[in-house]
Amino acid sequence: MNIKYDYLIVGAGLYGAVFAHEVRKAGKTCLIIDKRDHIAGNIYTAKIDGIQVHKYGAHIFHTSNKEVWTYLNQFAEFNRYINSPIANYHGEIFNLPFNMNTFNKLWGVVTPDEAKRKIEQQRKDNYVENPQNLEEQAINLVGVDVYNKLIRGYTEKQWGRSCKEIPAFIIRRLPVRFTYDNNYFDDPYQGIPIGGYTGMIERMIEGIEVRLGTDYLVDKMKWDELADKIVYTGPVDAYYGYRFGVLDYRSLRFETEVINMPNYQGNAVVNYTDSRTPYTRIIEHKHFDFGTQPKTVISREYSEEWKRGDDPYYPINDSKNSVLYEKYKALTETQSNVIFGGRLGEYKYYDMDKVVEVALQKVREVLQVSL
């Protein structure tokens, strides 16, 4: 059998692009395939009316890992965007994450000590020993006011069920800051690639053969014959034909609209934390790039139950799915010629910087290159 490529990389997202770039740099040959009609996976951006639109939801890059930051800056210049989402609760506007601006709006408190006393009193008045659900856990952490206005409705829309039905461990902690700082992330490196994420991925895989609209699992045997090793970034349970059952996800749906006005909501991300509003948030894409276009593009984001055939977004790492994934993971460890990577291949929610980090670690391990 003639081997045409050293590596077949299944998935043209961030993990696959990092892996492909590094093996090509090491003199290896590779082919990237993806069942979608575009590269860049869920960080794909497309220009509409001059605005870079995040087609699969808001992606703000942030990291504390200087090596990862330096690595990506080979392929893109990042702008100075700072993630400062706001919450809309029946027309009331609150800053996120929970900080002194939030507490001042809720209670009129001015100093950190006043805010701490208010939260502590609410926690004390409603404390539940050994919380059994997310509602009890959240109130134990931040009290009833923050829970009722900023957590309950949003969380129930995200999960599609009552907070009383969601396990307590889902929120072991909640970020609370006693400063007037609206920067959502603490990381020192933050921004969005100028020109969009798609351009960054294009530069990473420049010179590498890519075939789009190609579903690896439809003719797996044929594709496996083309390479010595496979890098698989699709759903791990699908790879094994759902042998042990289907792993669960939450999915998202977006309604994107071009609006003939320069500024719709004044912020890139507005979360709707009441239960009546059907969508979880509205993204106004031009604000990611400080755009001045005469029109604007918004996306309403809806959280939905996932079923096979839908795009999987968030792994549900509860006890049932964790046990199921361990069965699939045991199978992956028996295959020396297949590397399972990324959010779907490892059934783990990764931020973008972590995807780059683990992809670099894996490719260096495979190529036996030291850090």
C-alpha positions in Angstrom: 0.0 0.0 0.0 1.4 3.4 -1.0 1.2 6.0 1.9 0.5 9.4 0.4 0.6 11.5 3.6 2.3 11.3 7.0 -0.8 12.8 8.7 -4.5 13.0 7.9 -6.0 15.7 10.0 -9.8 15.5 10.4 -11.1 18.9 11.2 -9.9 22.3 10.1 -10.5 24.0 13.4 -7.9 25.5 15.8 -6.5 22.2 17.1 -6.2 20.8 13.6 -4.6 23.9 12.2 -1.9 24.1 15.0 -1.1 20.4 14.5 -0.9 20.8 10.7 1.3 23.8 10.9 3.8 22.2 13.2 4.1 18.9 11.4 4.5 20.7 8.0 7.2 22.8 9.6 8.9 19.6 10.7 9.0 18.4 7.1 6.0 16.1 7.3 3.2 15.9 4.7 -0.4 16.2 5.7 -3.9 16.5 4.4 -6.7 18.4 6.2 -10.3 17.4 5.6 -13.5 18.9 7.1 -17.1 18.1 6.6 -18.1 21.8 6.7 -17.7 24.1 3.7 -15.2 26.3 5.5 -12.1 26.2 7.6 -11.7 27.5 11.2 -14.3 25.3 12.9 -16.4 27.2 15.5 -14.1 30.2 15.4 -15.0 30.9 11.8 -15.6 34.5 10.9 -17.2 35.8 7.7 -17.5 39.4 6.4 -21.0 40.8 6.1 -21.3 44.5 5.0 -17.7 45.0 6.0 -18.2 43.5 9.5 -16.4 40.4 10.7 -19.2 38.2 11.9 -18.6 35.4 14.4 -20.8 32.8 12.8 -20.8 30.4 15.7 -21.0 32.8 18.6 -18.7 35.3 20.3 -15.0 34.2 20.5 -12.7 36.5 22.5 -9.2 35.2 22.8 -7.6 35.5 26.2 -4.7 33.8 27.9 -2.1 33.9 30.7 0.2 31.7 28.7 2.8 34.0 27.1 4.0 31.1 24.8 0.5 30.6 23.4 0.1 34.4 22.9 3.5 34.7 21.1 2.7 31.6 19.0 -0.6 33.0 17.6 0.9 36.4 17.0 2.9 34.8 14.2 -0.3 34.5 12.3 -2.4 37.5 13.3 -2.2 40.9 14.8 -4.7 41.2 17.7 -6.7 44.3 18.5 -7.2 45.7 22.0 -10.7 44.4 22.6 -11.5 43.8 26.2 -14.5 41.6 27.1 -17.0 43.6 29.1 -20.4 42.0 28.7 -23.5 43.5 30.3 -26.7 41.9 31.6 -30.2 43.0 30.7 -32.8 42.0 33.3 -36.2 43.3 32.2 -34.5 46.5 31.0 -32.2 46.9 34.0 -28.6 46.9 33.0 -25.9 45.3 35.1 -22.2 44.8 34.6 -20.6 41.4 34.4 -18.7 39.7 35.9 -20.3 40.5 39.3 -18.3 43.5 40.6 -18.8 46.7 42.4 -20.6 48.3 39.5 -23.1 45.4 39.7 -23.5 45.7 43.5 -23.9 49.5 43.4 -26.7 49.1 40.8 -28.4 46.3 42.9 -28.2 47.8 46.4 -26.7 51.3 46.2 -23.6 50.1 48.1 -20.4 52.1 47.4 -17.5 50.3 49.2 -16.3 46.7 49.0 -17.1 46.2 52.8 -20.7 47.3 52.2 -21.1 44.8 49.3 -19.5 42.0 51.3 -21.8 42.6 54.2 -24.8 42.6 51.9 -23.8 39.3 50.2 -22.9 37.7 53.5 -26.2 38.6 55.1 -28.2 37.1 52.1 -26.0 34.0 52.2 -26.6 33.6 55.9 -30.3 34.1 55.7 -30.7 31.5 53.0 -27.9 29.1 53.6 -28.5 25.4 52.8 -26.2 22.7 54.3 -25.1 20.3 51.6 -26.8 22.0 48.6 -28.5 19.5 46.3 -29.0 21.6 43.2 -27.7 24.7 41.4 -30.2 27.0 42.9 -29.2 26.2 46.5 -25.5 26.3 45.6 -25.7 29.7 43.8 -27.6 31.2 46.7 -25.0 29.8 49.1 -22.3 31.6 47.1 -23.8 35.0 46.2 -27.2 35.4 47.8 -30.8 35.7 46.5 -30.6 39.0 44.6 -27.7 38.2 42.3 -29.1 34.7 41.8 -32.6 35.9 40.9 -31.6 38.7 38.6 -28.4 37.5 37.0 -28.1 33.7 37.3 -31.4 31.9 37.4 -33.1 32.9 34.1 -29.9 32.8 32.0 -28.8 29.4 33.4 -32.2 27.8 32.9 -32.2 29.0 29.3 -28.7 27.6 28.8 -29.5 24.2 30.3 -33.1 23.9 29.2 -34.2 23.0 32.7 -35.0 24.4 36.1 -32.0 25.3 38.3 -33.6 23.0 40.9 -33.0 20.1 38.4 -29.3 21.0 37.7 -26.6 19.4 39.9 -25.0 21.7 42.4 -21.4 20.9 41.2 -22.0 22.8 38.0 -21.2 26.0 39.8 -18.7 25.1 42.5 -17.7 28.8 42.5 -18.9 32.1 41.0 -16.6 35.0 40.1 -17.2 37.9 42.4 -15.0 41.0 42.4 -15.0 43.8 44.9 -13.5 46.3 42.4 -15.0 48.6 39.8 -13.5 46.6 37.0 -15.7 45.4 34.1 -13.0 43.3 32.4 -14.4 39.8 32.3 -11.0 38.1 32.1 -8.0 38.4 34.4 -5.6 37.2 31.7 -2.9 39.7 30.7 -3.2 38.9 27.0 -6.6 39.5 25.3 -8.0 40.6 22.0 -9.4 39.5 18.6 -7.4 38.9 15.4 -7.7 41.9 13.1 -9.4 40.7 10.0 -11.1 37.8 11.8 -10.2 34.3 13.0 -10.6 32.8 9.5 -7.7 34.8 8.2 -5.5 33.6 11.1 -6.3 30.0 10.4 -5.7 30.5 6.7 -2.1 31.7 7.5 -1.5 28.8 9.8 -2.4 26.2 7.2 -0.9 28.1 4.2 0.5 25.6 1.7 -1.3 22.6 3.2 -3.8 20.7 1.1 -7.4 21.1 2.4 -10.5 19.3 1.2 -13.8 20.8 2.5 -17.3 19.3 2.4 -15.7 15.9 3.2 -17.1 13.7 5.9 -14.4 11.4 7.2 -16.8 9.0 8.9 -18.8 8.4 5.7 -15.8 6.6 4.2 -13.4 6.2 7.1 -11.5 3.2 5.7 -10.7 5.0 2.5 -9.3 8.0 4.3 -7.4 5.9 6.8 -5.4 4.3 4.0 -4.1 7.7 2.9 -1.9 8.4 5.9 0.3 6.8 8.5 -1.4 8.7 11.4 -4.8 10.2 11.8 -5.5 13.3 13.9 -9.2 13.2 14.7 -10.9 16.2 16.2 -14.5 15.1 15.7 -16.9 13.6 18.3 -15.2 10.6 19.9 -18.4 8.7 20.3 -19.2 9.1 16.6 -15.7 7.7 15.7 -16.7 4.5 17.4 -20.2 4.4 16.0 -21.7 5.3 19.3 -20.7 1.8 20.6 -21.4 2.6 24.2 -24.1 5.3 23.7 -24.3 8.9 22.7 -22.5 11.6 24.7 -24.6 14.6 25.4 -24.0 18.3 24.5 -25.9 21.6 24.5 -26.3 23.2 21.1 -26.8 26.7 20.0 -28.8 28.4 17.3 -28.2 31.9 15.9 -30.5 34.3 14.2 -28.3 36.9 12.4 -29.7 40.1 11.1 -28.3 43.1 9.2 -29.8 46.3 10.6 -29.7 49.7 8.9 -28.3 51.7 11.8 -24.7 52.3 13.0 -25.2 51.1 16.6 -27.9 48.7 17.9 -27.0 48.0 21.6 -23.8 49.9 22.4 -21.9 46.8 23.4 -20.6 43.6 21.7 -22.3 41.2 24.1 -25.5 41.7 26.1 -26.8 38.8 28.1 -30.6 38.5 28.7 -30.9 37.1 32.2 -34.7 37.0 32.6 -36.6 33.9 31.8 -39.1 35.4 29.4 -36.7 36.5 26.7 -36.2 33.4 24.6 -32.6 34.1 23.6 -29.7 34.1 26.0 -27.8 37.0 24.5 -27.4 39.4 21.5 -24.0 39.8 19.9 -23.3 43.0 17.9 -20.3 42.0 15.9 -18.9 45.4 14.8 -18.1 46.3 18.4 -15.5 43.5 18.5 -13.5 45.5 16.0 -14.5 49.0 17.0 -16.3 49.3 13.7 -17.7 52.5 12.2 -19.7 51.0 9.4 -23.1 52.7 8.7 -24.9 49.4 9.2 -24.6 46.8 12.0 -25.0 43.0 12.2 -26.5 41.3 15.3 -26.9 37.7 16.2 -29.5 36.5 18.7 -28.2 33.3 20.4 -30.5 30.5 21.6 -29.4 27.6 23.7 -31.0 24.3 22.6 -31.2 20.6 23.4 -28.7 18.8 21.2 -29.6 15.8 19.1 -27.5 13.8 16.6 -26.9 15.8 13.5 -26.9 19.1 15.3 -23.7 21.1 15.9 -22.3 20.1 19.3 -21.1 23.0 21.4 -20.8 22.3 25.1 -20.0 18.9 26.5 -22.2 18.1 29.4 -19.7 16.8 31.9 -22.1 15.4 34.4 -21.5 12.1 36.1 -23.5 10.1 33.5 -21.5 11.5 30.6 -18.2 11.3 32.4 -18.6 7.6 33.0 -19.6 7.1 29.3 -16.6 9.2 28.1 -14.2 7.1 30.1 -15.3 4.0 28.2 -14.5 5.8 24.9 -11.3 7.2 26.2 -10.1 3.6 27.1 -10.7 2.7 23.4 -8.7 5.7 22.2 -5.7 4.6 24.3 -5.6 1.3 22.4 -5.0 3.0 19.0 -1.4 4.0 18.3 -2.1 5.5 14.9 -5.0 7.8 15.9 -4.6 11.0 17.9 -7.9 12.3 19.5 -7.8 16.0 20.2 -9.8 19.1 20.9 -13.1 19.8 22.4 -15.0 17.0 20.7 -12.2 14.4 20.4 -11.5 14.7 24.2 -15.1 15.6 25.3 -13.9 18.5 27.2 -14.7 22.2 27.1 -11.6 24.1 26.2 -11.0 27.8 25.9 -9.1 28.7 22.7 -5.8 29.2 24.4 -6.0 25.8 26.0 -6.7 24.3 22.6 -3.5 25.8 21.2 -1.6 24.7 24.3 -2.7 21.0 24.2 -2.3 20.8 20.4 1.3 22.1 20.8 2.0 19.6 23.6 0.7 16.7 21.6 2.5 17.5 18.3 5.7 18.0 20.2 5.2 14.7 21.9 4.5 13.0 18.6 7.5 14.7 16.9 9.7 14.2 20.0 10.5 17.9 20.1 11.3 19.4 23.4 9.4 22.4 24.8 
